[in-house]
Amino acid sequence: MTKAMLTVRLDEETERQLADILAHEKTDKSELIRRLIAERWLNLQAGRTLVDRRGGHPQHLLQDAPTDLSERANRKKAMLQGSRALRDR
């Protein structure tokens, strides 16, 4: 893993706040920054749907499915038929 040097300019108030956070968290600046970045990244991911996080919809999953599956009753019926077919194997 390549390490990059990061320089951050902080005003006096922010420096004091950082020192307080570091003392409270009992960590160093690098670890604190890594954790903050990881938390923010996870928050960004939380806004995405499961399908987006998994790379999108499968291309051929529904290619032979009826076109009216947007209706709940039709989906329920199709699921029952599918489970019966699996059970009867």
Secondary structure, DSSP 8 states (H G I E B T S, - for coil): -----------HHHHHHHHHHHHHHT--HHHHHHHHHHHHHHHHHHTS-HHHHTTS--SSTTTTS-TTTTSHHHHHHHHHHHHHHHHT-
